[in-house]
Each structure stands twice: as structure tokens, then as C-alpha cells.
Amino acid sequence: MGAIVAALSKGDNDAVPFAIMMLEALIHRGTNSHEVVTPTYAVSAESFEELRKKSKVSSSVAIGRNVSGITPSHEQFRSLNGYTLILEGRFFSREKLHPSSHAAISRMHLPHETAKRLLRDFEGHYAFAAASLGRLLVGRDALGVIPLYYGENGTLCAVASERKALWKIGITEVNSFPPGSLATINRAGFAFKPVVTIRQPPPRRIEMHEAATRLQNLLLKSTQERVHDVEKVAVAFSGGVDSGVIARLTQKCGVSVNLISVGLKGQSELMHVEEAAKALCLPITVQAFKIADVEKALSKVLWLIEEPDVMKVSVAIPSFWTAQTASKLGCHVLLAGQGADELFGGYQRYLAIYRKYGVEKVTDTLYDDTITSYEKNFQRDEPVSTFHRVDLRLPFADTDVVRFALSLPLNLKIESESDGLRKRVLRQAAVNMDIPTFISDRPKKAIQYATGVDKAVRDLARSKGLTPREYVEEVFRVIYPNLRVKQSENSRLLQPQIS
């Protein structure tokens, strides 16, 4: 949890000032210290003024990071055979790399092989950048849980944890860095090579009981890896099967668990979550908000997610409140169930696809939704948590869990084209864990509707005589006055461009 940036000059200009400018734009992602690393030197400071004074040597290549220091981590730089590497995020697989040690990385030799092995062998949520004379190597974890963006203009190539950092240095065409890929960056631009690719496997022959048991074990391992370095965690809790499973598994990990549920005052779900928490024998903090709180949060959330999308902001506001509540409770690690709906067919729209196109099309859609979750979900949810100094960790976003779930036949997820519950194998795993059926069999209700935020946004828009889309875009223009949103026939919203 922090920020990573990298800049390369296409000429002989100094890239260090641009790295510092990007770090300043991302100060909210880490305030403990700020670091800039070049192929020949590294400096660290507690303020940007001090960082500028220390960064006296010019370099056409520079990488940097803002450090949060909230949880124990192995976020640091390493010199590797002419390259200096910075890692943002963390590895979870203790068998492969203990978080307090870089011994495994230190034994690697060739820079490209080092980078490829990081992507292939180390489970985690991370991004890294390595600098050498005239070149950068950049990679992102296989599922893209940690946000990372890239772009270039006539004079610079750069990457950063959020788009606003690239916009600040004059890069207008910004794209999400492809997960599981390694980019070699030089004066000619970006060259991407896929290293880890999540493919759709053929459906395996497996019965429900075995599938649910194996899924439970994989999720337990994933959860253990995500909480082993902390004593207490918060769980974003809706009282449904996804968060119920995460809550139960976290109980088994020997850490203190705090459930958190948020919503608009009067929402029936707030009563349900208290009953569900009681049934799980776990403490819960319930926060009820007003429509004025939605209006207050809207500007900050749009600034963080950097996209004027009604649905995304209606999902991000409850996530923003949840992370805010976790921080106030002193919980700086938040577990959530993102990814489960895409893996197990949770959304209602999958039934319409089933009825119209059949099993094969639904299977393909689940796969597509899973591998594009980094764009649709993760890079929306991670910034609103990080803003509150909370590390968002997602047990379902684990490559072993994902590969196993994708291999399951559709009938273990969606029984038929009229299956009102769906996510059957996950619900069976919940039953195996003695989760009460009023939790395990609770129908899916999207967070923006369950919390009442979607309705609140629409009511706010109506009160101003605007459609929800017009309202959200109007607020966005106030936040980013120098940006314009381009429209096209194929995409309602393209990447914001600097005017």
C-alpha cells in the first residue's frame, strides 16, 4: 500500500524531477517517506523539499515510491546486476518468499529473468519497476489487483499507480498496464511481453462435494496468506455468501476479526447484517449514512477513481465508507469478497446470457469478466481504501483460486437458466463451514442497491434537474477542470484527455 512511479526521458533530459512531480500527485498514497532511485543512486526523504535537495544527480531514468508504513512490508529497493528494483505491494506466498526477506530475489541474476520469475512464481498483489542506464523494466501481478497505468508523449515514457500522476506531467493518453506482463521501456517506447496468462481451461469432471471442499481449502490458504502478518483485520460484510465465507475463514486464521457494514439510513440490509454477525459470533460495526453524506463523498471518490461513471461511483462510495470505518477502528487491513461474482456467476445478467446463448457463452463471459476485473473493479476499489491508509486484500483474487474456479463446469455455478441463487459451489462451501443458510442462501444484491447509494445519487441528480450521468460528469468537471471526456459510438467514456 503506497505509490510507485517511473519515468524515462526520450532524450537526455533529467527524469528525476518528473518522478518527484508524480510522487507529489500521489501523496495521499503514502506520507511516511518518499524515495527516488536511479541506476546509480538512491535517496529517501520525509518531505519533497528535502527529496529535491538530495536528488542532485541528473538521470534520464528514475523510479520512485511513496511509503505508507501502515503494515509490515517488504517494499524496498534492491540492486540487481546493473538494475535497481522497487516493489510496491506485497507477496503472500510464504513458501516462496517471506515478506521480511529479499533473499530469493537477491539470488536471481539476469534482470529479465528476475522480473519474469517475480511474475511467474510469487503470488501477491504488487507492481515493480527496475531501472538501468537508458531502460526500465516494469511488471504487474497476474490479476492486476494493484493499480498501475502507463503512457508516453513526445519526451517521456512513464508509469504510475494512478492516472492523475501521469496527467500532471503532461501525458494525456493513459492506459491500464496489462496484468501479468513485463514491459521493457526505452527511448523507442513500450514493448510488452505477457509472462503469466490466465487462460480458460477445459471443464474438469468433478462432483459438487469434492469441488466445494477443494474450493474451501484454496480459499482458506488464500485468506491465511493475506492475514498472516497482522493481528487484526476488518471484513467488508454484506451478510451474503461472499463476505460470509471470508468472515468465517478469517475466524480460522487466529486473528481478531471486525465486520463492517455501511448503508443509507433505513436500509433493511443493515438489520440483516447485525443478525448475520450474531450468527457468526463476530463483532460488527454498522454505519448508517444520510443522502448528504453521499453528496459529500462524491467529489472525493470521483477524484480517487478518476472516472465519471455512475455505476462505478455508486459502488465506490460504500467502499470508501467501509475503508474509512476500518481506519477509525484501527484496522489497516481490509478483506473483501470482490471477484466472487465473476468467478461463480453471481450477477443476474448471466441468466439472460444463458437463456439467449447457452452454456458456452456464459462460460466465456465469466472468464472475460474475471480477467478484466482489474479494470472494472480492482482499480476502482483499491484507491478508495488506500486513501484511508487501509490495505485492501482480496482472497478471491488469488491465482490458484481463480484457475480452479474457471475450471469448474458451469452447472456447479449456475444450475439452470432460471437459477435465482447461482454461485452454487460457493454456497455449498459455505454450508460445509457451518455458515447459516439465511446467509449462504441469501440472493445476490449489488452493493450500490443494497446500500441505497445508487438511489441517493439519482435523487441528488433529480434535485438538480439532471440525469445521474450529467450530475456525475458535472461534479467530475469541477474536480478535474483541465480534463475533458471524449465520447464514441463504441464506448460511453474514453480516457480523459488534457485540454
N, C-alpha and C positions, 0 to 999 in steps of 0.2 A: 504494500500500500504506500504509494508515493507517486513520483513522476519521473519519466525518463524522456530525454530528448537527444537528438543527434543532428549535426549539421555538417555539410561538406560544401566547400566553395568550388565552383566550376572553374574558377581562375586561381589567382594566387592571393586572394583576399583572406583576411583573418575570419575564421568561422566562430571563434570563441565568443565575440560579442553577441552573435545571433543565438548561440546556445544559452547564454545568460538571459537574453530577452525572452526566450521561450520558457525558461525556468521561472522567470518573474510572472509570466502569464498563468503559470500553474502553481503559484504559491499556496493555494488552498489545498494542494495535494501533499504538502509536506513542509513543515516550518522548522524542524529541528536543526537541519543543516542543509547546505547546498554545495554540490560538488561539480567540478568541471575537470574532465580528463582529456588529454590529447595523447598522441603516440609517444610523447617524450616527457610529459609531466602530469601531475595531478594536484589539484588544490581543493581545499574544503574550507567553508566559512559559515558563520552563523547569520550573516547578512549579505545581501547582494552588493552593497557598497564595499564591504571587505573582500568579497569574491572578486570584484573588478580590480581592486588594488593588488591582489595576489596574482591575478591572471595577466602577467606582463609579457609572456612569450607568445608570439603570433603563431597560429597553426591553421592550415586550410581544412583540418578535420577536428571536430570536437564533439564529445558526448558529455552528458551531464544528468544529474538527478536531484530531486528534492527528497529529503529523507523525513519520514514521519516519526519513526522511533516509538510507535504505539505498542507494537508487539515485537517479541524477539524475532530477529530475521537474519538472513544471510545476504542482505542486499549490500554488496560492496564491489569494489573494482579489483580486477586481477590482471597481472601482466602475463601474457602468454605468447612467447616466441614472436616478439615484434608487434603484438596486438595488446591493447588494453581493453578489458571487458567489464561492462557494467550490467548487472542484473537487477531488474525491478520485478518484485513479486516474490514467489516462494515455490520451492519444491515440496511435494507432500510425501513422496515415496521414501520412507526411512531406510528401506532395504538398499536403495540405490544411492542416496545421498542424505546424510544427516544435515538438518538445517544449520547447525553450528559449525560445519566443516566444509571447506572447499577442496579437500584432499583429492576427491575424484576428478574435479576439474583440473587441478594442478598437474595431475599425471597425464593429461591429454597433451598432444604435441602439435600437430598441424592445426592452424586456426580454423580452416573449413571443417576438418573432421571434428574438432571440438564443438563447433556450432551445430553440426549435424547430430552429434551424439546427445547434446543437450535436448534437442527437439525429439529425437527418437526414444531416448532411454529414461528421461526424467519426467515423471508425472507431476503436474503442478499448474498453477496459474501464474504466468510470467511473460516478460518480454526482455530481450537483451540487445545490447549493441556493443560492437567491438571496433576499435579504431586502430588503424595503422597509417603509415605515410601514404596519403592520397587515396585511401579507401576505407569504407565502412562495411561491416557485416552486421546485419540486423535480423532477428528472428522473433517469433511469437508462438506461444503454446498452441498445441494442436487444435484446441476447441475455441481459442480466442477469447478466453474469459477476461484477461487483462486488455483494456482498450489500447489500440495503437493505430496511428494514422501516418500517412506519408504523402509527400508531394514535392514538386520542384517548380522552379521558374527559370529565367534565363541565367541566373547567377548562383543559385543554391539548390541543393537537394537536402531534404530534412525529414525527420520522423519525430513524433511526439505523442504523449499519452492522450491529449485532447486536441481537437481541431483548432481551438482558439489560439493555441501557441503557434501553429503554422500560419494562421491568418495574420497574426501580429507581425511576422517577419516578411509579409508580402507574398506568401504562397496562396494562390486562390483556388487551384484545382486540388482538392484534398480527398483522399480515398482511404478506406479502411485496409490496413495491412492484412494480407491473406494469412489465416492461421496455419500453423504447421509448415510455413515456408521460410526459406532463408534468402535474404536479399543481399546481393553484392552491389555496393553503390560506389561509383567513381564519377569522374567528370562527364562521362557519357550518359549518366543517369542510373536508373534502377534495373537490375537484372534479377528476376525472381526464379527460385527453384523450389518446387514442392519437396519436402523432406518426409513429412508424415501426412498421409492422406487417409481420412476416414471414408471407407467405401461401404456400399450397401452389400452385405453378404447374402448368400442364398439362405432361405429359411431353414432352420435346423429342425430335426424331428425331436420333439421334446413335449412331455406332458406338463399340465398345469402345476402339479405338485412339485416336480423337480425344478421347473422354471422359477417358481416363486421362491423356493429355498435358495437356489443359486443367486437370484437377484437380491434376496435379503442379505446373503453373505457378502456379495460385492458392495452393496450399499453400506454395510457395517464397516468394511475395510476402508471405503472411501471416507466415511464420516470420521473414523478413528484418525486417519491421516490428516484430516482438516482441523482436528481439535487437540492433537497430542501436545502442542506447545503452549496451551493456555489452561487456566484453571476454571474459567467460567466463560460461557458463551450465551448469546441471545439467539432465539429462533423466531423467524418471522412466521407467525401462526395464524392460519385462517380457520382452523378447525376441520379441515378436509384431509383427504388421504395423503397428499404430498407432504404437507407440513406435519401431519400426524406421524408419518413414518420417520421423518427427520428428527422430530422431537423424541420419539421412542428410542431410536438408535443412539442419539446423543446421550440419553439416560444411561445407556450401557457402557459409555466410554469413560465414566468416572469423573466427569466434570460437572460443575454447577450449571444448571440449565434455567434460563429465564425466557419464558414465552412472551411475545409481544404481538398485540393485535391493535390495529387502528381503523378508524372509520368515522363517517359523519354521525353526529349525534342522532339517536333514534333508529339507527340501522339494526335490524333484527339479528344480524350476524354477530354483533357484539355480545348479545346474550348467549348465543350458541358457543362462542369461543370460551366463555367462562365455564360452561358446563363441560366442554371437551377437556379443558385444562384440569378440571377437578377429576375427571375420569382417568386422566393420565398421571394424576398425583404430581403435577408440576405447577410451580408458581407462574402467574401470568400478570402482565401489566397491560391494561386496556386503556387506550387513549381515544376519547371522543372529541372530534373537531367540529367546527362550525363552517358555514359557507364562506365567512370572512377569512378563515384560515386557508381555504383553498385559494382565494384571490391573493393572499399574502405570499403563499408558497409558489404560486405560478411563475412569477418572474425569476426567482432563484432557480427553480427546476428547469425552466427553459434555458437559462444561462448555462446550466450544467450539461443538459443533454444535447444542446446546440442544434435543435431541430424543431421547427414549429408544427409538430404532428399531434393532433387532438388525442388519438388513442395512446400514443407513447407518453404524453404528458399526464394523461389520466391514470396511467399505470405508475409513472414515476413519482407522482405526488404521495401516494400511500407508502412507497418505498422510502422516500425522503423522510416522512414522518417516523417510519419504523426505525431507520438508522439514527435519527435524532433522539428517539426514545432510548434506544440501546446505549447511545453515548452518555446520556444523562444517568443511566443505571450503572455506568462504569463497565459496560460490556463493549470491548473494542473488536470483537469477532462476532459476526452475524451470519448464521446459517439460513439458507432459504431453499425452496424447492424448485427454483427455475430449471427448466429443461425437462421436467417430468411429462408435461402435456404433449410436447413434441415427440418424445420417445414412446409414449404409451397411448396416444390417441385421445387426449383429454378434451380437445375442442369440439364443439358441436358441429362445426363446419366439415369435419371429417366424415360425418354421416351423409351429408349431401354429396360429397365426392364419391362415397361408397355406392350410394343409390344410382348415381348417374354413370359412373365409370367402372366400378368394380374394385376387387381386392388389389390388383396390381397397381392401380393408380393411387389408392390410399397409401399403400406401402411406399411408393415413390415420393408421395407428398410428405409423409412422416420423415423420411430420410432428408429430403430437401429442407424441411423446416428445422431439423436438428442441426445440420451442418451450416445453416445460415443464422443460427441463434445468436452468434456473436454480433451480427449487425442489427437484428431485430430486438434482442433482449439484453445481452450482457453489456454492451457499450452504452446502453441506456441506464442500467441498474447500478453498475459499478461506480460511476462518478457521484451519484447522489448519496451513496454510502461513504465513499472516501471523503467527501466534503465534511462529514461529521466525524472524521477520524475513526471510521469503522471499517474493518476489513471484511468484505463480503466474500463468503466461501460457499461453494455450491456442490454438495455431494453428488447430485445427478450429473454434473458436468465433469465426469471422470471418464477417461478413455476406455477403461475396462467395462464400466457400467454401460457406456454408450454403445460399444461394439456388441456386447451381449444383448442389449435391448433391441438393437437393429436386427439381430439375427433371429429374433423370435417370430414365429408365424403370426399373422395378423389376428387370427381367431383368439389368441391369448391376450390380445389388447382390446379388440373390438369384436364382440361375438357375432354381430349381425348388423345389417344396415339400419336397424331400428334400436340399437343398443343405447339406452338412455344413460348408462353409467360410464361405460368404456374403462380403460385402464385396468382391465380385469386382473392381470397378473400382479400388478402393484397392489391392488385391493386384497388379493389373496395373500401376498406377503404381509400386509398389514394385519390380516386375521391371524396369520401364523405368529405374529408378535403380540397377540392378545390386545390389539387395539379394538375398542368397542365398535360395533357395526354402525352406530349412529355417526361415527367419524369415518370409518373405512368405506361406507356406502353412501356418503354424502355426495350428492350430484355436484358436478363442476359448476362454479360460478366465477366468472372472471373478476379479478381484483378491482377493476375500475367500476364494476357494477355492484359487487358485494360491499365495497366501502362507501358507495354513494358518490364518489368523486366525479364520475362521468356525468351524472345528473347535475351536480353542482356546477361543473364547467358550462354545461348547456344552459343552466339557469342564469349564470353570470353573463353569458353571451346574449341571451334573450333580453336581459335587463338593460343592455346597452344597444339593443336594436341590431345585433349582429348574429351571424351564424357562428357556431362553435369554431369553425375553421378560420373565419375572418377575425374573430376575437383573439384566438391564439396567435395568429400571424401579426396582428396589431401589437400585442404585447412583445412579441419577438423582435419586431422592428424597433421598439423603444430600447430594448436591451442591446441589440446589435445594429445601431443606426447606420453603420457603414456597409452593411450587407444587404444584398437583395436576393430574393428567392426566385429562381427560374422555374418555369413550368414547361412540361412537354406532354405529348399525347400518351406516351408510354409510362410516365412517372409523374405523379402529382407533385412531388417535391424532389428537385435535384439538389446537388450540393450547393450551399450558399456561396455566392461569389462576391468578392470585394468590388464595390462600385468604383 
